Amino acid sequence: METKKKFFIDCHLAGRKYHDADEVWDQLKVGTELQLVRDLDNRFDPNAVAVVFRDVERDEDFCIGYVPRTENETLANMLEMGWTDVFECRICKINEEAHPEAQIQLTIKIKRRQ
């Protein structure tokens, strides 16, 4: 049997308290799909990969944080090479009682190309 997705990384959502997560907090659930966007203009991290929630009702995107700098180099390089459509990022855990940097856990998988 062929697998449709391969595990890439699990990580926390970095910078959550500095971005727009609070604006869409009630919409963020385990299983919510998020977008990964290469942030080439980020002055703090040359390999920055933003994590974006798409609010369909408002037709608006919200940057809710970033892939941690300790986990983003390979991902950043692949996104720069145009491989944006092969990644799937989902929330795998939410802990509202944790420190903001540990409240949201992400799972990133690689989808099989069709």
N, C-alpha and C positions, 0 to 999 in steps of 0.2 A: 504494500500500500504506500502511495506517495504522500508525504506530508505537505500541507499547504503553507505552513509557516515554520520558521526556525527561530529559536530563542536567540536574541542578540545580547541584551543586558536588562537587568533590573537596577533601578536607581531611585533616589529620592528626587523630588522637584526642588531645585535650588532657587533661592531668591524669591520664594513665594510671597513674602510679606512686602516686597518692594515693587510688585507688579499688580496686575488686575484680578487676581484670584478672588478677592473679596467681592468684586462686582458680580461674579457669576457663581459664587460658592454654593448656592442652593441647587445649581444645575450640575455640579460635579459629583459624580457617583462612581462606585467601582464598576468598571467596564466602559466608562465614557471614553470614546476615541478622541485623541488629540492629534494635532498636526505638529510636525517638526520642521522648523524654518531656520535656515542658516542665517545668522546675524553677522554679516561681514563688517558692519560699522561699530561693533561693540568695542568700546575702549578699554574694558576690563579684562577681556578674554579673546585672544585672536582665533580661538576655535569655538566661539559661542554658538550654541544651538538653542533657539527659543522654543518653548512649548506653548502652543496656541490652541485655545478653545474657540470653536466656531459656534456662535449663537445664531442658529438658523432663524429664529423668530425676529431677531433684531437685524439680521443680515450684517453681522458685525463680528470681527475677530478680536479676541482678548489674549494678550500675552500673559500667561499665568505664572511664568517662571522660566527656568532654563535647565537643560541637562547639566549636571555637575561637571566642572572643569576636569575632574579626575577621570571622567568617563566619556568625554566628548570628542577627542581628537580623531579617532577613526570615523566616527559618525559624521563629523564636520567635513572631512575629506570626501566621504562618499556622497554627501549632499551636494558639495561643490561640483562633483563630477556628474550631477544630474540624476542621481539615484533616489530622488525624493519619493517616487511612487512605490518603491519596494518596501518601505518601512511602515509598520503599524505600531502606534504608541497608544497604550490604554492605561487608565488608572487601575492599579491592582490592589491598592489599600489606601484607606483614609482613616486617620486617627486625629480627631479634632482636639483631643487633650494634649497631644504632643507639641513640642517646640515647632514653630512655623516651618523650619527647615526639614522637619521629619513628618509633617502632617500628610503629605501625599507621596505615595510610592508609585512608580511607573514601571511598566514592562514594555520593552521595545523588541519587536520581532521583525524578521525579514520575511516578506511574502514571496512565494514562488512566482517568477515572471511567467506570464501567459504566452 
